[in-house]
Amino acid sequence: MGRLIVIGGDAAGGSAAAQAKKRRPDLDVLMFERGRATSYSACGIPYWISGVVDSEAALIARTPEQHRALGVDVRLRTEVTGIDLDRRTVRWRDLDGGNEGSEPFDDLVYATGSVPMRPPVPGIDAAGIYGVQILDDGVALRAELDSGRVHRAVVVGGGYVGLEIAEACRVRGLQVTVVDRSATPVGTFDPEVGEFIADAVRAEGIELLLSDAVTAVDVGTDGRARAVLTASGRELPADLVVLGLGVRPNVRLAQEAGLPLGTSGGIAVDARMRTAVEGVWAAGDCTESRHRLSGQRMVVALGTHANKQGRVAGINIGGGYATFPGVIGTAITKVCDLEVARTGLSSEEAQAAGYSFVTAWVDSTTKAGYFPGVQPIRLKMIAERRSGRLLGAQVVGRAEAAKRIDALAICIWNEMTVDQILSLDLAYAPPFSPVWDPVLIAARKAFEAVEADVRRL
């Protein structure tokens, strides 16, 4: 029979539990979740806060009741407080009732996700400062915004989540300031794309302070944050502070139990999502993955990978065979009315990985130039010197521009060269692209850059 305990009931944990139970119906599966919901879209939280998504329930892919109907015992608002690998038990605490206990396991899936990064500055733990990681965080933030006492918000960090939350606050009529230490927002993009993002953010009426850092949070006598202080000497009044600096893997329990971590700080796993301890698996934001281009181990906090990794772990626990092949850094977001996406390596990442490369970028349009609704688009490619292998690509534009990144992700995944991409049979019609799609134009320019570089040798 056997017993599986899953720590964490979101994407990775829920997928692992469902897959294992599906393949081994007699398996006793117990899933602990410290929040009030299971299998929800954390990426959708900013859009619920802004009102684009109607309800909290719309973000939930599989409810606790649906998990239970599949035979998975779900315990909500229950936090695992310790793991004993020798005795094969976990300790738990009921967050509402205070009850405590322990449960044995034969197999264990560690899927605790990630936690928001907090800058180590005075006042950062004051009331009125929010991270947005689990659905309960979104519920708390939305309740604060609905209270009517919030008029000025400061977002610390100009990454994906930071800008999405800043836009959500601006849509609700707040005065919003974003502080980021980088020269352009979303630092994983090259400057040519980052400049577009910065312009779009400011055009929305959001104040953007770049190349600056938070040094302290001023706390009022009521214990709430009332202003954010920056390295440049700015004092930013705030009724609300949101952390948008990214996340780090939630590995505290793993460290205390003695599970080995990888060089990235995430839990070290093999291709089947097994840890170094027999019968203990890990998946999702708390684990590290292998980048297929750089070879580096890295933590990527995305629901897409969490679901895939949880599925792989569940299949293997259930007696099947599956592997997780790695990541290439594909990401997409909407910043105000601007769409931005990337895949593969940025210029900085390619250099750090030891590649020699050429770059090419093109300004084009999303549709035929004469077609109504046409919008500008910028596409950049990074190709390896001499071989012409595509190493990375970035897209920025409006109105159905950014999903072109998926075609380029497939090219990178399959190690295609820019001259091969140039010959791709891509769809064309005036409502969807110019006769030469921006992907093909950029590939042509990248191929010309590769050829010119070869001639200089």
MIMI-500189 format. One record per residue: y, x, z of N, C-alpha, C in turn; residue in one letter. Coordinates in steps of 0.1 Angstrom, whole numbers, plus 5000, padded with zeros to 4 digits. Layout:
BEGIN
YXZYXZYXZA
...
This chain:
BEGIN
498850085000500050005000501250095000M
501650155011502750245012504050175015G
505050255020506350195023507450285018R
508350225011509550285006510750235013L
511550335018512850305024513950355015I
514950275012516050315003517350305012V
518050415012519350425019520450405009I
521050285009522150255000521750154990G
522450044989522049924981522849904969G
523550004964524449984952523650024939D
524250084930523650104916522350184917A
522350304923521250394924520150334932A
520450294944519550244954518850114949G
519750024944519149894939518249914927G
518650004918517750024906516450094911S
516450184920515250254925514350154931A
514850064940514049964947513449874937A
514249824927513749724918512649784909A
512849904904511849964895510549994903Q
510650054915509450084923508649954926A
509349854930508649724933508049664921K
508649674910508149614897506849684893K
506749814895505549884891504449884902R
504849864914503849864925504149734934R
503649624930504049494937503549494951P
502549574955502149584969502949674977D
503949744971504749844979505649764988L
505749805000506649755010508049825008D
509049755004510349815001511349765010V
512049855018513149815027514349895023L
515449815020516749875016517849855026M
518449955031519549945040520949965032F
521849875036523149885029524249855040E
525149955042526149935053527249835049R
527349805037528449705033527849565033G
528649475027528249325027527749285013R
527549375004527149344990526249444985A
525349404975524449504969524749504954T
524449614947524449624932525749564926S
526849624930528149574925528849684917Y
529849644910530549734901531749794909S
531649914914532849974920533950004910A
533550034898534550054887535349934884C
534949814888535649694885536649654896G
536649734907537449694919538949694915I
539549794908540949794905541349664897P
540449624888540749504879540649374887Y
539849374898539849254906541149254915W
541549364919542749374927543949334919I
543949374906545149334898545149184894S
543949124894543848984890543248964876G
542949074869542249064856540849004858V
540149044868538848984872539148874882V
538548764880538948644888538448654902D
537248704904536648694918535848814921S
535748834934534848944940533448924935E
532948804935531548774931531248814917A
532248814908532048854894531649004893A
531849084903531549224903530149254907L
529449154912528149174918527049144907I
526249254904525249234893523949174899A
523649204911522349154917522649134932R
522649014937522948974951521749014960T
522049024973520949044982519748944981P
520148814978519148714976518248734964E
518848784954518148824941517148934944Q
517649034951516749144955515549094963H
515849014973514848954982513848874974R
514348804963513448724955512448814948A
512848944945511949034939510949104949L
511149074962510249134972510849254979G
512149274977512849384984513449334997V
513149395008513749355021515049425022D
516149345022517549395022518149375036V
518749475042519449465055520849505053R
521749405052523149435050523849475063L
524949535062525749575074524949655084R
523949735078523149815086523249965081T
523650045090523850185087522750275091E
522250355083521250455087521950575094V
521550605106522250705114521550835115T
520250835110519550965111518250955103G
517751075099516551085091515651195098I
514451155102513551255108512451285097D
512551395090511651425079510251465085L
510151515097508851545102508051425106D
508751335113508051205117508051095106R
508851125095508951025084509550895089R
510650905096511350785101512850795098T
513450675098514950675098515350585110V
516550625115517150555126518250465120R
518450345125519450255119520250185131W
521450135127522350065136522949945129R
522849825135523449705130524949715133D
525749715123527249735125527949615131L
527349505130527949385135527449355149D
526149355151525549315164525349435173G
525349555168525149675176523749715179G
522749635174521349665177520949795170N
519949865175519549995169518049995168E
517450075160516050085159515650195149G
514350205146513850305136512750245128S
512550295116511550245107510850365100E
509550355098508750465092508850445077P
508550555070508550555055507450645050F
506950615038506050705031506950785020D
507750705013508750755004510150715008D
511150795005512550775009513450794997L
514350704994515350724983516650734990V
517350854989518650874995519650844984Y
520350734986521350684976522650644983A
523250734990524350694999525750704991T
525750744979526950734971527950844975G
529150814974530250914977531350854986S
532150944991533250894999534650954994V
535750884995536950924990537451054996P
537951144988538451274993539851245000M
540051315011541251305019541951435020R
543151455017543851585018543951615033P
543751745037543751785051545251795056P
545951685057547351685061547551595073V
548551625081548851545093549051395089P
548551305097548751165095547851095085G
546851165079546151115068545151005072I
544850995085543950895091544650775097D
545850765094546650655100546250515094A
546550415100546350275095547250265082A
546850175073547550155061547250255050G
546250345052545850435042544450395037I
544250375024543050315019542350415009Y
541050425010540250474999539650354992G
539250374980538650264972537250314967V
536250294974534950344970533850234970Q
533750154981532750044981533449914980I
532749804978533349674976534149634988L
533649675000534349635012535749705013D
535849825007537149885006538149804998D
537649754986538449674978538849544984G
537949484992538249364999539349385009V
539349495017540349535026541649555020A
541649635009542949665002543549534996L
542749444990543249324984543849234995R
543249235007543749155018545149205022A
545249335023546549405026547549365016E
547249365003548249334993548549184993L
547649104997547848954998548648915010D
548849015019549548975032551048945030S
551648995019553048975017553949075024G
553349175031554249275038554249405030R
553649415019553549535011554549524999V
555449614998556449614987556449754980H
556049854987556149994982554750064984R
554150114974552850174975552950324969A
552350414976552250554972550750584969V
550450624957549050664954548950814954V
548050874961547951014962546751054953V
547151114941546151154932546351074919G
546451144908546551084895545351094886G
544151074892542951074884542650934879G
541450904875541050774869541350664879Y
540750674891540950564901542350554905V
543050664908544450664912545350584903G
545150614890546050544880545650404878L
544350364879543950224878544450144890E
544450204902545050134914546550124913I
547150234908548650224906549050114897A
548250104886548549994876548349854883E
547249844891546949714897548149674907A
548649774914549749754923550949714916C
551249784905552449754897552349614891R
551149574886550949434881551349334891V
551049364904551349274915552749274919R
553649354912555049354915555549464925G
554649554929555049654939555849764932L
556649834940557149964936556050074938Q
555750144928554650234929555050384925V
554550474934554750614931553350684931T
553150764921551850844921552250994923V
551551064932551751204934550551284930V
550751384922549551464917549951604916D
549151694921549451844920549351904906R
548651834897548551884883549751864875S
549851934864551051924855550951794847A
549751744844549651614837548551534845T
548651404844547651324852546251334845P
545251294853543851304849543551444844V
543451544853543451684849542251724841G
541251634839540051674831540451664816T
541551604813542051604799542951724796F
542951764783543851874779545251824779D
546251914780547651874780548151784769P
547551804757548051724745547751574748E
546651544755546351404758546951364771V
547051454781547651424794549151384793G
549851444783551251404781551351254776E
550451214768550451064764550250984776F
549251024785548950944797550250934806I
550851044808552051044816553150954811A
553350954798554350864792554050724794D
552750684792552350544794552550504808A
552250584818552350544832553850524835V
554750614831556150594833556750474826R
556250444814556650324807556350194814A
555350204823554950084830555850064842E
556750154845557650144856557150214869G
556050294867555450374878556150504879I
556650544891557150684893556050784894E
556150884886555050984885555551124889L
555151174901555551304905554351404903L
554651494893553551584889553951724895L
552951814895553051944900553651944914S
553251844922553651824936552451794944D
552551814957551351784966551851714978A
550951634984551251574997551051675008V
552051685017551951775028551751705041T
552151575042552051505055552251355052A
551751275061552051135061552851105074V
553951045073554751005084554250875090D
553950875103553350755109554350695119V
554450565118555450485127554850465140G
555650415149555250385163554050285164T
553950205153552850115153551550175148D
551550305145550350365140550050355126G
550950295118550750275104551550385096R
551050415084551750505076553050445071A
554150515071555450465066556150545055R
555650665053556150755043555250865040A
555250915028554551035023555451145021V
555151265026556051385024555351475014L
556151535005555551624995556051764996T
555351854989555751994990557052024984A
557551944975558851964969560051914978S
559651854990560651804999560951654998G
560251584989560451444987559851364999R
560551255003560051165013559951025006E
558650985005558450864997558050745007L
558950655009558750535017557450465012P
556650415022555450345018555050245028A
554750125023554150025031552550035030D
552150105020550750125017550450255010L
549450325014549050455008547650435003V
547350474990546050464985545550604980V
544350644984543850774980543150764967L
543650844957543050854944542750994940G
542351074949542051214947540651244942L
539851134939538451154936537551134948G
536351174946535351154957534551274959V
533851284970532851384972531551324976R
530351384974529151324977528951304992P
528351184995528151155009526751205013N
526851335018525551405021525451435036V
526251375045526151415059524751395065R
524151285062522851255068521751355062L
521951385049521051475043521151615049A
522351665051522551795058521951795072Q
522151695079521651685093520151685093E
519551625083518051615082517451745077A
518251825070517751945065517351945050G
517851835043517651825028518551935022L
517952015013518752115006519852054997P
521052114997522052084988522152184977L
522652144965522852234954524152304955G
524452384945525652464944526952374943T
526752254938527852164936528252084949S
527452094959527652014971526851884972G
526251854960525351734960523951774963G
523151674966521751694969521051754957I
520251864959519551924948518351844945A
518151804932517051734927516551794914V
515251764911514751804898514951694888D
514351714876514551614866513951474869A
513051474878512451344882513151284894R
514251344899515051294910514351324924M
513451424924512751464936513551574943R
513651564956514251664964513251774967T
513651874975512651974979511651934989A
511851814994510851755004509951654998V
508751664999507751574993507951434997E
508051344987508251204990509651164993G
510651254992512051224994512751244981V
513451134976514151134963515551104966W
516451144956517851114957518351074944A
519450994944519950944931521450894933A
522250904922523550854923524650954926G
525750904931526950994934526651104944D
525651094952525351194962524551314957C
524051304945523251404939523951484929T
523451604925523951684915523151674902E
523851684891523251674878523551804870S
522751824859522951944851523751904839R
524851984836525651964824524952024813H
524651944802523851994791524552104783R
525852114784526552214776526852344784L
527352324796527752444804526552494812S
525552414815524352454823524652444837G
525952414841526252414855525752284862Q
525552294875525252184883526452114888R
526551984887527851914891527551784896M
528451724903528351584908529251504900V
528651394894529451304885529251164891V
530351114896530350984903530650874893A
529550824886529750714876528550624878L
528850494877527750394879526650404868G
527150454856526150464845525050564849T
525450684854524450784858523650734870H
524350664880523650624892522550524888A
522850434879521750334875520650404868N
520950504860519850574852519050654862K
519650724871518950814881518150724890Q
518650614895517850524903516650474896G
516850434883515750384875514650494874R
515050624872514050734870513350744883V
514050754895513350764908512350654910A
512750524907511950414909510650414901G
510850454888509650464879508650564885I
509150674889508250784894507550744907N
508350674916507750624928506650524925I
506950444915506050334911504750384904G
504650514902503450564895503650604881G
504850584875505150614861505650754860G
506250784848506850914846508150904839Y
509250954845510550954838511351064843A
512251114834513151224838514651184835T
515551254842516951234839517351364832F
517851344819518051464811519351544813P
520251494821521551554824522751484818G
523951544819525151474816525951554806V
526951494799527851574791529351544794I
529551474805530951444809531651334801G
530951234797531651124789532351034799T
533551004797534350914806535350834798A
535750724802536750634795537450554806I
538750534803539550444812540650384804T
541350284810542550224805543650254815K
544750314810545850334818547050254813V
547350144820548350054815547849994801C
548650014790548149964777547550084769D
547250194776546750314769545250324772L
544450354762543050384763542850544762E
542150594771541850744771540350764773V
539750864766538350894768538151034764A
537051084770536651224767535151234768R
534551344762533151374763533051524761T
531951584766531751724765532651804774G
533051914769533952004777535352004772L
536252014782537652034778537852184775S
539052214770539352354767539152444779S
539652404790539452484803538052494807E
537252384806535852394809535052474800E
535352474787534652554777534852694780A
536052734783536452874786535652924798Q
535652834809534952874821533452884819A
532952814809531452814806531152934798A
532153014793531853134785531853114770G
532252994765532252974751533553034744Y
533353074732534553104723534652984714S
535852934712535952814705537252804697F
537352704688538552674682538852524685V
540052484683540452344686541152284674T
541152154673541852084662542151944668A
543351894665543751764668544451694657W
544451564657545051484646545651364652V
546851324647547451194650547251104638D
546650994641546250904630546550754635S
545850664629546050524632544650454634T
544650344642543350284646542850194634T
543750154625543450074614544050124601K
543850064590544650104578546050084581A
546950174576548350184579549050054576G
548549974566549249854562548749734569Y
547749744578547149634584547849584597F
548049454599548749414611548049464624P
548849494634548349544646547949684647G
548249764636547849904636548549974647V
547850074654548350144665548050294663Q
548850384669548650524668547450574676P
546750674672545650734680545750884678I
545450954689545351104688543851144692R
543251234684541951274687541851424686L
541251484696541151634697539651674697K
539351774690537951834690537951974694M
536952014701536752154705535452204699I
535452304691534152344684533952494687A
532652524688532252664690532552754678E
533152874681533352964670532152994662R
532253014649531253054640530252944638R
529552894648528552794646529152654642S
530352624648530952494645530352384653G
529552414663528952314671530052244679R
530052104680531052034687530752054702L
531752094709531652114724532352014732L
533351954726534151854734535051774725G
535451654730536351564722537151484732A
538351444728539151364736539951264727Q
540151144732540751034724541750964733V
542950944727543950864734544650774724V
544850644727545450554718545450414724G
545750314715545850174720544950084711R
544649974716543949874708542749924701A
541649934709540349964704540250104699E
540950194705540950334700539850414707A
539650404720538950494728537450494727A
536850374723535450364722534850454710K
535750514702535250614693534550724700R
534850744712534250854720532750844720I
532250724719530750714720530050784708D
530650764696530050834684530050984686A
531151034692531251184694530351224706L
530151144716529151174726527751184720A
527451104711526151114704526051244697I
527051274690527151404682526851524691C
527551524703527451634712526051644718I
525551524722524151514728523151574718W
523351554705522351594695522751734689N
523751804695524151934691524551944677E
525351844672525751844658526951944656M
527151994644528352074641529451984635T
530652034634531751954629531551924614V
530952014607530751984593529751874591D
528751864600527751754599528451624603Q
529351634613530151514617531051464605I
531651554598532451524587531751444576L
530451464575529651384565529051254570S
529351224582528751104588529150974580L
528150884579528450754572528950654582D
530250664585530850574595531350454588L
531350344595531850214589533250214586A
533650144575535050134571535349994567Y
536449944572537149824566538549834572A
539549784565540949804569541249744583P
540549644588540949594602540449694613P
539549784609538849874619539250014619F
539650064607540050214606540650234593S
541350354592541750404578540550434570P
540750454557539550494549538950624554V
539750714559539250834566539450804581W
538350774588538450744602539050874610D
539750854620540250964628539151064632P
537951014635536851104638536551204627V
536651144615536351234603537451324600L
538751284602539851364599539851484609I
539551454622539551564632538451654629A
537251604625536151694622536451784610A
537151724600537551814589538551924593R
539451894602540451994607539652094615K
538752044623537952144632537152234623A
536552184612535752264603536652364596F
537852324592538752424586539152534596E
539252494609539552594619538452694621A
537252644620536052724621535952824610V
536152774598536152854586537252964586E
538452924590539553024590539253124601A
538553094612538253194622537253284617D
536253234609535153324603535753424593V
536753374585537353464576538153574582R
538653554594539453654601538553764607R
537253734608536353834614536153954605L
